[in-house]
Amino acid sequence: MSAALPTSSREWHLVARPHGWPKAEDFALREAPVTAPGEGRVLVRNLYFSVDPYMRGRMNDVKSYTPPFKLDHPMEGGAVGEVIASNAEGIAVGDHVLHGLGWREYADVPAEHAVKVDASLAPLSAYLGVLGMTGLTAYAGLFEVASFKEGDVVFVSGAAGAVGSQVGQMAKLKGASRVIGSAGSDEKVKLLVEEYGFDAAFNYKNGPVAEQLREAAPDGIDVYFDNVGGEHLEAAISSLNLHGRVTVCGMIAQYNATEPTPGPRNLALVIGKRLRIQGMLVGDHAALQPQFVQDVAGWLASGELKYRETFVEGIENGFDAFTGLLRGENTGKMIVSLA
């Protein structure tokens, strides 16, 4: 065990199910008592926690691949922090761990759900992004789900986000003939081309996606990595070549919709082009983890793979960080810093 523990912890609770865009009154920042960890558990002072688009879905009371957040309970999500008390074999006070109890200052975590991480290999926040779930999502979605092969032309939507920016760079590193990205501001478009090495990029707010994509990929595309859905998916189906592959990772364009959103109107093209459209969840690809860490750690060390993080300081700004993410105010991974 360790020295004197804090007596209370602030944590974000969902207090009402959002209808459409989440509102401040749907959430509450509450105080909870902190106690010493029980057998097989550790107490972690969270240094960083992640806000991610999938969390919007967990705020709805619907049957899904992951249970909805409970009302009047702390929300969950990726976090990394320092162990300040341990009642578990193999995890000591002072160790840094990655775990799933974010949205709070202190977390009482079962030891089997805490993964030790090395602050000397990469900044701790990187384990929530480029070396964490978002990085593995990009890696698995491109190489396993989309069956990427050298010479492919790859189109990525939400390309300046945490997942999209990694997909584009990984495709280039593995020999894509052309990588195209779409993003929501001219500044992000510039970042994609100048810093991340995309061959072309466009601002989807500047005109119809289908037209801008045809201009950027006159010979069509072979892989589409979808983080957005809607108009982007329809445009990609039009531009995909024979035997093109689509990884459907997210559909942020419709997460806050209150009415059914129109689907692509050109799905008949899937038949003639023999397209493959496959949804993905990163949890299905845990077997790739060792290979992923080896590849990505190497690319980070050599400077070949670049990443950005957007930090929002202070637990009291957790809700603002989340809604900012949904509005695209982040470049790269959106992280709330409690450090």
Order of alpha helices (4+ residues) and beta strands (2+ residues): beta-beta-beta-alpha-beta-beta-beta-beta-alpha-beta-alpha-beta-alpha-beta-alpha-beta-alpha-beta-alpha-beta-alpha-beta-alpha-beta
